[in-house]
Amino acid sequence: MKQPRPRTIHLKDYRPPSHLVETVHLDIVLDASRTRVRSKLRITPNPAAVSPTSELKLDGELFDVESLSLDGRLMTPGSWTKTTSGVTLNALPDRTIVFEAVTLVDPDSNKALQGLYRSKGIFCTQCEAEGFRRITYMLDRPDVLAIYTVRLEADVEAAPVLLANGNQVERGTLGAGRHYAIWHDPHPKPSYLFAVVAGDLGSIASDFTTMSGRKVDLRIYVEHGKEPRAAWAMDALKRAMRWDETRFGREYDLSQFNIVAVSDFNMGAMENKGLNIFNDRLVLASAESATDAQFEAIESVVAHEYFHNWTGNRITCRDWFQLCLKEGLTVYRDQEFSSDERSATVQRIADVRQLKALQFPEDAGPLAHAVRPESYIEINNFYTATVYEKGAELVRMLHTLLGAETFQRGMDLYFHRHDGMAATIEDFLACFEKCSGQSLAQFQRWYSQPGTPGLDCQIVHDPKRATLTITLAQIAPGLPRATQKAAAPLTIPVRIGLVDPTGRDQPLRAADGTKLSGDVIVLDQARASYTFTGVPERPIVSMLRGFSAPVNLTVDHSDGDLAFLAVHDSDLFNRWQASQLLGMRTLLHIYRALKSGKRSTRGTPYAATLARALANTSLDPAYRAELLRLPSVLDLMREAGVDVDPALAMRAHRVLSRRVATHLGLDIEKSYRSLRPSGPFSPDAKSAGHRALRTTLLTLLSARGLPGDKKRIAEHYFAARTMTDQAHALALLAHETPDVSAKAFDHFRDRWQADDLVIDIWFSAQAQSSRASALKDVTKLLSHPLFKITTPNKVRALIATFATANPLNFHRPDGAGYEFVADQVLVIDGFNPQVASRLASSLRSWRGLEPVRRMAARKAIDRVASAPGLSRDVFEVISKMRDD
């Protein structure tokens, strides 16, 4: 029997709420299986409502109701109507009312981790996007902002720590070993930002003095015994607070700021006002337990959640279609913070890598959607790379188009004009229009047009006239060149440079009629030509410097041009980009040769380019590490187009890796030895860069496959003094036979089996193994005592890593990898739809596979789609993939 399609919610149907909630008073008596919540809402008619009504629907689900009262009197059955999704209050008076509800919640049974739940004995909430309605009745929508006062009560021994939003205004003891705390948040906020944490936790404390001289108490709460591992997060928090004051003039506005790390959390972290709740993997770090990548992630995410205090909390989004207004904008802000704290070029490379690895495939597949989507079934499915990463790119383009000074004035106006409000994309862009005097109507198309635009570049040099003409053409996503005019053109800022034969940048002299702002061409037509004078010798054009727009660029550079730019381009991002493009061309040539049954000897020019990068010791080690990293197998599969054979892609990658490693052999070995670590561990960018370069060289050496290279990986593991070195070697050993790798894997398991967080590295390494036994091994690990399928971190480490980072075994031609993931999606959907839907999305690129795998993947998708009782989350994702 075909299940009914869940209701679709459309942006065009938005209407202001009929009522507003002015204040919320909550009295929460915490109990593991029977938490009692007394809520008191002061509700008033909304003067901005489109059609005033005497009825009011409040959202509420999955709790028991003890009583409902209106203005102090119990409500009679005829005055309200209860449904599975809420309650409707009938015949309300046209005035302010006080509505009270007493509800009963079971935190222990909440395995979906939305609303109020318990994790390792710790009471915790997750209310974004629609979790508050699982606690009590509320107008649970982001455009209803209220002042919250919360009283928490619990057993003092079980929960000595009682936390909520805002500032603590009172605490005390009660009889029978119980105590209470009262918290008040003076800033209006939507219900999705409500938070409570209670339990027996350790903590570290510090303080911060704001630019106006106010002292803020800072605390990070963790499991007992893990307090030293929170020091880096505290340091990152204080640096982020100072940076936001300096860069954006944003000062923290409460006297307390708390972070809590919990082990069971669907997301990375949550920006609840004054009480950020984090997945513990993004708080806990030490030299022994965390990699450099984890240190960097903690620094970035702590900053991200703090920056939400203004871009998300003080100014929130009017409706969930505006999600990019808080997430994309805040990602841009945390990227800028990381750029200032570390290497700006390396950070930009990392951001673009992530964009191309996650967002570009999303744009190219059945789950494509606009940065501001037009509709959704389940909002949890739209916490995507498009909203976050592409949303950040749109903000970055605004900065490029308007310039730093005007951009900053626009941000200042946005903060001033919309403080305490729920805003829209139009509100945001209007601030920049006001400050720049420019219309951004065309730029706004970026928010509504899905897909990655193509940008075709043709270059013609005329030595007689000493001119250079660049012709740019926008190619609409999914449309052939001949029909590209069917889509409205976007505003695309293209930063360029002309590199002369000596490797120096030539001045840009625009001919009459050529639009040029500094070094940026602003393409606002479907096709346009730009001419530059005073160019007697043919330069190599450096296009899209700094990746100034999220587009697929096609430019008629020869391999020689790319090799030249990879060595000489003054824009270090484009130097890296040229190297990557040359590597990808080489990989594609090898892959296509293998696919046609031929042999390709390509690789020497690319290897020579990498050799020059290795030899240039004046470059930052972290940047040299990026230059030496080949495009990945997943990159190759994305670029290969249709009928992709993942096994051949893996084989092509191995062929090129071996050729490069053999070509650079002795130089790599010498550089690897010279980077042997010395001195105490430090997570700073310079030290991390040296480790990154050394582990990259180890990866290249391992590609040769010589007995000495395998021995070196094991030696690297056992000699490691940091988790970065140990984890990297473990991941490489996962591809080797058990006689080479078993000792290291047993050692890591024995050393870290008591640490739930670190052991995930062990699971993840095995999930990525290219050995033929990988699927069997991963399946066996589902029953391992250290694995728990109800813990999202474990699912991500083992199952999701297998599905997203093991192209050879996930894409087995017999379809067993797809069936395995489908099985897990169905199991997990029974208790945690959010995690299940994200896992299901790993099948999104199935149409691009070669026929045998394509049919096997479709079979797995159909099986999930036909399963009874699917959640809205999985139904939406699977339906889009199936119907595309």
N, C-alpha and C positions, 0 to 999 in steps of 0.2 A: 504493500500500500504506500503510495507516494505521500510523504509528509507535507503538510501545508507550509508555504513559504512565509517566513517571519516578515513582519511589517518593515517596510523601508522608510527611513526618515530622510526628508529632503530639505536642503537649505532654503529653497523657495517657499517652504511652508512655515518658516520661522514667524512667530508672533510673540510680542512681549507678554510676560506672565500676567494673568488677571489680578494677582495679588503679590505683594512683597512681604518678606519676613524681616522685621526690624531688629529683633533680638532673639537669641536662642539661649535658654538656660537648660543645662543637662545635669542630672544627678545620676551617676552611674555607680551602681554597687556591683563590683566585679566578682564573678564566680566562674569557675572553669566550665560548667555546663549550664548554668542558669544565671546569667548576668541580667540584672534588673535596671532598665533605663527609664528614668522619668524625664520627659522633655516638656518644656514650656515654650511655645512659640508665640511671639507677639506679631500678629499678621494684620496687614492693612491693605485696602484696595489700591491697585496700581493706577495712578492717574494717566499713565501712558498706555494703558491697555487698549487694544483695538476695539474690543467689544466687552464691556463690563458684564459680569455675571454674578449671580448669587450662589453659584456652585464653585467649589474649589477641590481639585483633585490633588492629593498629596501622595508622593511616591513612597512605597514601602513594601518589602517582600522578605520572605524567609525568616520571620520571627513570629512569636505569639503575642497576642494583644491581651493585656490585663484590664485596661480601662481607657476610655476617651472622655475628655471633659471640655466644655466650652464656657469660658468666662466663669470658671469655678464650679460649674454644675456638670454632673455626669450626663453624657449625651444619650438620648433614647435611641433605640434601634432605627426608627424611621428618619432620624436626622442625619444618618450617615449610611453609606453603602460601601461594603468591603469587597475588593477583588483580589486576585493573585498578585497584582502589580501595585496596589495602593488602596487608598480610601477616599471616597468623595464625600465632602461635607455639603449637605443640602440646605437650601434656604438660609444662607448666611445674611446677617444684617449688613447694610452698606456703611460700615464703620470699622474701626480697629477692633480686633478680637484677640483673646488669649486662648490658644488651643493647647491642651495638655494631653499627653499620651503616656501610658506605662506599658512598655514592651519587654519581652523576655527573649534573650539571645543566648545561643549555645556556641561559645567560641571554640570549644574542643572539636566539634564536629565540622567546623568550617575548613575544609581542605581546598576550597577555591581561593583562599587567601584574599578575599575581598570583603570589606566591612570589618567587623571585629573578630579576631581569631587569636589562637595561642600558638606560639612557636617555642619549643623547649621550655615550657612553663612561663613564657613571657606573653602578656596580653599586648596585642598590637593591632593597629588599624591600617587599612589601605582603602581610601575613599575615592580616589580618582580612577575611573571616571564616574562611576555610578555605584559606589560602595556604601555611601552614607545611608541609602535607603534600606540597607540590610541591618541597620542599627535601630532606627526609629523612623517615624513619618516626617517627610520634609518636602518642600519644593526643591527637589534635587536637580538643580540646573545651574550652570555657571553664572547666569545673569541675575541670580537672587543672592544678594550680599547682605550678611547680617553680622551683628556684634555677638560674640559667643562668650558665655561664662560657664565653666564646667567644674562640677564637684565630683571627685573620684573617691571611692571608698573601697578598701580591700583589707585582707588579712596582712598585718604588718610583717609577719615572718615570711609569707609567700611573696609579698610585693612591697618591700620597703621603699621602692622608687615609684612615685606616682607623677606622671608627666602629661601635660596637654599643651595646647597652643597658648601663645602669649606669655604673660608674666604670672608667676605664682604670687597670689595675694594673701593666702592663708593656708595653714596646715595645722593639724592637731591630732591627738589620740582619742580613741573611743574605748568603750568597754570591750571585754572579751577578746583582747588582742587585736583590735582593729584600729585603723587610722584613716585620715582623710586629707585631701589637699584640694584647694580651690584655685583655678587658673582663669585669668581674664585676658582676652585679646581685644584691645581697643580698636583694632582696624577691621572694618567690614570685610568679610570674605565669603566666598561661596562654600557650600557644604563639602565639595570635593577636597578642600584644603583642611578640613577638620582632622585632628589626630589625637590619639591616646596611646600611651605606652605605660605598662605597669609590670613590675616584676623584681626579681633579685638580680641586680646588675652592678658591676663595677664601673668605675668612671675615672676619667682624667679631667682636670680643670685648668682653665687659664682665663685671661681676660683681655679685652681689647678696648682701647680708648679711641672713640670716633673723632672725626675732624672737628666736631663742635665741642669736644672735651667730655662727652658722656662715657662712663665706664660700662662695658657690657660683660656680663658673666658668661663664659663659654664652657660647655661641658660636652664630653663625648662618652656615651654609655655603651659598654660592651660586656660580654660574658666575663665572669671573674677569671682572673689569670691572664687575660689578653690585653690588659690596659697598656702595657708598653708598645703594643703593636698599633695603637691609635695615635701615636705621637706625630706621625707624618701627616695624617688627616687633619690634626689640629694645626699644624704648621701651615698646611695648604689653606685652611679656612682663614687664618689670620692674614695671609698674603692676599687672598681673594677679597677680603673685606677692605683692605687698604687699596688694592688695585681699583675696585669699583668706585671708591671715593675719588681717586686720582684721575681715572680715565673718564668716568661718566658722572661724577659728582653725586653719587648715590650713597647716602649714609644709612646705616642700620637704625631701626626705629623702635626697638624694644630694649629692655634692660637685661634680657636673658636670651641666649641662643643655644639650643640643645640639638645634638645629633645622637641617634640611637642606631646601633648596628644589630640586625637580626639575621638569622640564618635562612629562614623561610620567607622569601619575598619574590613576588612575580617580576618586579621591575628592578632596575639598577638602584634607584633611589627615588624619594618623593619629597617635594619641597614644602610640605605643610608649614604654615606660618609659625616660625619660631621653634618648630619641632620637626626637623628633617629626619625621616626614617630611611635607613640605608640597608641594602643587601650587604652583609658583612664582608663580602669579597671586595667591596669598594670603600672599606674603612681600614681593615687590618693589614698591616704590612711590616715586615722586618727583613733584614738582609738574608736571614735563614729561610724565611717563609714566603717571600714574594719576589716576583720577577720585576725587572725594570718597567716592563709594559704595565704591570699592575700598579707600581708606584705612580706612573704617569696617568693611568686611568683614575686612580684615587684623587690625584691633584686636580684633574679635569672635572670629574663628577662632583667633588666637594664644591668646587667653584661654580659649576653649573647650577646646582641646587641652591647655593647661596644667592647667585645672581637672580634667581627666580623671585627673590624677595620683592624686587621691583618689576621685573618683566615676567609676570605670572600671578603674583600675589597682590601687590599694591594696585597693579593694573592687570586684570584678568581678561579672559576671552568671553565675548557675549554668548557664544554658543560653541558647540564642539567642532563645528565646521571651521572656526577660526583658530583651531589648535596650533597652527604654525605661528600664530602671532605671539604665543608665549614660548613654544618649543624651538622653532627655527630661529627666532631672535635671540633666545638664550644660548643656543648652540653657537651662534656667531660670536656672542660675548665670551663664552668659555674658550672658543678657538683663539680669539684675540688675546685672552689672558695667557693661554699656554704658549702662544707665539712670543709674548713678552718675557715669559719665565724661561723659555728654552730657545732653541733655534727656530726663527721664524720660517726659514725655508723648509727645514725638516718637518715642522708642524704642518705647513701647507701641503707637503707631499703626503703626509699621513692622512690629512683630511680628504685629499683628492683620491687617494687609494681607496679609502672607505666609501666615498661617494660612488666611484666606478664599480667597486666590488658589490655594493649593496643596492644603491639607488638606481644606477643605470639598468641593471637587470630587472628591477621592479618596474621601471618605466617601459621596458621593452616587452613585458609579459602580460598575462591576464589580470594581474593585480595592480596594473597601472592606474593611477588616479592623480588628479590635480593636487597641487600643494594645498589648495583649499577645495576639498572634494564637494561634489554636488549632492551626494547622498551616501547613506550607510545603513547597514542593518545592525551592526554591533560596533560601537565606537572604539572598543578596545582593539579592533583590527586596524585602526588608523594611527596607531603609534608606530609610524613607519619611517624608513629612511627618506621617503619623499617629504614628509612633514618636517622631519628634523634636519637632515643633511641638505636636501635641496632647498628647504625653507631658509637655512642659514646662507646658502649661496645667493638667494635673492636679496637678502640684507646686504651681503658683501657687494653685490652689483650696485645697489643704491649708493654705497660708499664710493665706489669707483666712478659712478656717473656724476655724483654731486660734489665730490671732493671732501676731504676730511673735515674742513671747517663747517661747511653747510650741513653735512651729515650730522655733526655734533649738535648744531643748532636745532635740527629737526628732532633729534632724540631728546634734547632738553625740553622742547615744546611738547613732545609726546608725554613725558613724565609730568609736566606741569598741567597740561590740559586734561589728562585722563586719570589722574591719581584718584584711587578709590572707585574706579568705574570698571565696567565690563565693556571692552572695546572690540572693534572690528578691523579688518584689513583696510577698509576705506578710511577709518579714523586714523590709523597709523600713517598711511600714505599722504593723507591731507596735511599732516604736520610738515612733511618734507616739501610738499607743493607750496605751502605757505612760506617756508624759509628760503626756498630756491627760486620761487616765481615761475617754476616750470610745471607743465602738466605731466602727470604720471599715468594718465589714462591708458596709454599704450603699454607702458611697463607693467601695469596691473594684469595684463593678459598672462604673464608668467604664473600668476596665482590660480588661473582657471583652466589653463591648457595642459593636459597631461602629456607625457612622453618627453623624450630627450631630443631637442632640436638638432638637426644636422647643420653644419656650417661648411660649405664648400668654398675653397680658396684657390683662385687661379692667379698666377704671378707672371707678368710680362715685363721684361727689361728691354729698353730701347737705348743702346749705347750711343747712337748718333745724336739723339735728343737729350741724352743723359737723364732719362726719366724711368721711373718704375711705376707700373700700374698694378694695383691689387684689386681683383674683383671678388666680392663676397656674395654668396647666395645662401639664403635660408632654405633648408629642406625640412618640411614639416614631418614630425614623427610618424612613421608608418606609411608615409605617402611616397610614391616614386617621384623622381625629379620632375617629370613631365606634368604632375598634378600638384606641385607644391604650392601654387597660387591659391589652392582651395582653402588654405588656412591663413588667418590673418597674421601678418608679420609681427615679430616681437621686437623689443628694444634690446640689442645685444652689444655690450661694451667689449671691444676687442683691443687689448693692449698689444702693441707691436714694437719691434725694434729691427733695424737694418744693420746686419753684421757684415763689415767689409772683409776682404780677403786676408787682412792682417789680424782679424779677430776683434776689431774695435767697433763700437757702435757708431754709426753715421748719424749726423743730425737729421731730424725729420723736417723737410721743407715741403709743405703741402702746396700743390698747385691750386690755382684759383678754382673755387667751387668744391674743394675737398674738405669735408668736415673732419676736424681733428681737435681733440681736447687734450693738450699735452702729448702723451704717447698713446692716446686711446681713440680709436675709430668707433663712432657710435653708429651701428647699423640698425636703422629703423625702417628699412624697406625690404621687400622680398629679395631684391638684388641691387647692388650698387657697386660702382668702381671708384677707386681712390688713387690719385696720381701724385707722385712725389718727384721733385726736381733736384738737380744737382747730384745725380747718381751716375757718374760716368762708368764705373765698374759694377758688374753684377754682384749685388750683395746676397747674402743668405737671409731670408726674412724669418725673424723669430716671431711666430704668431701665437696669440692668446697667452701672452706672458702672465705668469702667476695664476693661470687658469682663470682668466677674468670673467668667464661665463660658463655655466654647466652645459656644454654642447659637445656633440661628436664632430670634431674637426677633421676635415679631409683637405690636405694641402699637397701640392705637387712637388714635394721635396724628393730628391734622389737619396739613395743610401749614403752617398758621399756627403750630401748636404747635412743629413742627420748626424753623421759621424763628426762633421766639423762643428755643428752646434753643440754636440755632447761634450766637446772639449773647450770651446771658446765662448759660448753664449754668456754674456754678463749677467743675464737673469738665471740664477742658479736653479730655479724651478724648471725653466725651459731646458736647461742643460740636462737635467734628470729626465724630463719628458722626451727629449730627443733620443736619449739612450734607450728609454723604454720602447719608443716607437721602432727603433732599429731592431731591438730584441724581438719585438712582436712580429715584425716583418719576417725575421729569420725563422722564428717559431712557426709561423703560418706556412712558410715555404717548405719546411721539413714535414709538417703535419700533412699538407696537401700531397706531397710526394709519397709519403707513407700510405695515404688513403688511395692513391692511384697505383700502388704497388711498385713505386720507384724509390730511388735513393737520392737524397739531397746531401750535398757536401757543404752547404752553407754554414757559416759560423765564424770564420776567421776575422772578417771586418768587425763584427760585433765584439769578439774576444779582444781584438786589438784596442777597441774603444774602451773596454773595461780595464785593460792593462794600463792605459794612460790615466784613468781615474784612480787606480790603485797606487800609481806612482806619485800622484800629486798630493804630497803630504801637507801642503798648505791648506787643504780643505778640511773642514770639520770632520772628525772621524764618523760621527753619526750620519753626516751627509754622504761620505764615501761609502758607508754601509748601504745606504739607499741606492746609490749608483750601481753597486755590485749585485743587487738583488735582481734576478731575472724576473720578467713577467711570470705570473703564476699559471698553473694548469687551468684554474678557473678563469683567469684573464683570457687565456687562449681559447677556451670553450666559448666564451662570450663573443670573441672577435671572429670565430670560425664560421658563424652564420648558421645555416640550416643543416640538418642531417649530421649533427655532431656525434663523433665517436669518442667518448671519454677515454677509452683505453688507448686509442691512437694519440690522443692529446697528451696523455701521460707519457707515452713512449717518445713522442717528439720532444717533450720537455726534458726527458732523461738524456736524449741524444745531444741536445744543445748544451745542457749542463755539463755533460762529460767533455764535450769539445772545448768549452770555455775553461773548465778546470784543468784540462790537459795542457791547453795553450799557456795558461798562467801558472802552471804547476809550481815551479821553484819560487817564483815571486810570492805566491800565496803562502807557501810554507814559511818563507822568511818573515813575511809580515805577521803571520799568525804567531810565530815564536816571539817576535818583538813586542807583542801586545800582552805578554803574560802578565797577569795582575800582580800588583804589589801594594802594600799599605792597606789601611782599613777601608771597609765598604762605605760608599757614599752614594745616595740616590740622585746626586746633582746631574745636570745634563751632560757635562763634560765626561764624567766617569761612566755614565750610562752609554755615551757615544763610543767610548773605547770598547766596552763590552759588546755593543751592537756590532762593531766592525769585526771583532774577533770571532763572534759566533757566526757571522755571515761568511767569513773566510772558512770556518769549519764546515759549513754547509757546502761550499764550493768544493773543498777538498774531498768531502764524503762522496761527491758525485762521480769521482774517478773510479770508485769501487775497488781499489787496490787493497790487499790485506792490511797494509800499514795504515791506510785511511780508516778502515773499520776499527782497528786497534786504537787509533787516535781518538775516535769518538768515545770509546769506553774509558780511555785515560782522562779525557776531558771531564766526563761525568764524575769519576771518582776523585779527581783532583779539585773539583769545583768548590769554591768558597762562597758562592752566592747561588740563590735559587735561579737566577737568570741563566747561569752557565749550566747548572744541573738540569733544569727543565728543558733547555734547548738540546742538550745532548740526549736526554731521554726521548724526546720527540724524534730525533734522527735514528736512535737505536730501535724505535718501533718498526722501522722498515727492514731491519736486519733479521736474520734467522735467530731462533731462540738460543742457539749455542753462543751467539754474540751478545744478545740482549737480555737474557733471562736474569743474569746476576744483578744487573742494574735495576731492573723492574722489581725484583724481590727486595733489593736493598731499599728502594724508595718506599715501597709499601710498608715494610717493617718500620722504617724511620718515621713515617707520617700517618700511619693508620689511625692514630688517635685524634688527628686534626681534620675535621670534616672539610675545611676549606682547601687545605693544601693537597689532600688526596685527590681532589678533582683534577689536578695536573696529571696524575697517574691514569685516571679514567680517560682524559682527553687524549693523551698520547697514544693509547691503545686504539681509541676510536679512529685515529687518523692513519693507522697502519695500512700500508699498501700490500701486505702479505695476503696470500690467497685465503688464509684462515681468518681474516679480520672479522667478517660478519659472524662467523661461529663464535669467535672470541668475545665480541661485543654482546651477542645474545647470552652467552654464559655469564657475563658480568652483570646482567640484570638481576641475577640471583645472588650476587656477591653480598656478604654481610655489610659491607661499607656503602652499598648502593641503596638508595631509597627513592622510589619513583614519585612519591608525593613531595619531594624536595626539588623545587625548580632548578637549583644550582646543579644537582646531580643529573637531571634530565638534560640540561644544556651541555654539561661536560661530556656526557657519554652519547646520548641519542642524537641530540642536535648537532654535535660535532661530527658524528659519523655522517649525518645527512648533508651537511654543508661543507665539510672540509675533507671528505674522503671520496673524491670523484670516481676513483677506480672501483671501489667496492660498493658504494651506494648505487652506482650506475652499472651494476652487473647485468650482462645481457640476458640472464635467466629471470630477471625481475625480482630476485630474492631480497635485494636491498630495499626496493620500493615496498614490497609486502611487509618487511620488518617494520619500516617506519609507519605504514598504514596501521599495523597492529598496535603500535604504541600510541598513535594519535587517538584511536578508538578507546583504548584503556584510559588514557589521561583525560580525555574529554568527559569521562564520567565523574571527575571530581575537580578538574581545573581547566575550564575551557580556554582561558587566555593562553596558557602554555601549549595546549593542544593545537590551537589555531596557528600559532607561530611555527610549530613543528610541521604542520601540514603545508605551510607555505614553501617548504623546501622542495616541493614537487612543481613549483610554478613554471619552470623552464622546460617542461616535458615536451612541448611541441617542437622544440628545436633539436631534439635528439634524432639519431638515425632510426629507421622504421622499427627494428626489433625492440629496441629499448623504449621507443615511443609507445608502442602497443602495450608493453609491460607496465609502463608508468600509468597509462590510461586505465588499465585494468585495476590497479591499486586505487586510483582516484575514484573510479566508479564504485568500488567496494565500500569506500568510506562514505561516499555520497548516498548510497542505498541503506546504510546502517540506520536502524530506528533510533529516535530520540537524540539526534545530534543537537548540540548547543547552537545558539545563534552564531557564535564565534566561528566554529568550524564550518557550519552550513554556508556562511557567506563566502569564506575563502575557497572551499571546495567547489561551490557552485560556480564561482567566477572562473576557476581553472577548468572546470568541466565544460562550461558553456562557451568559453572563448573561441 
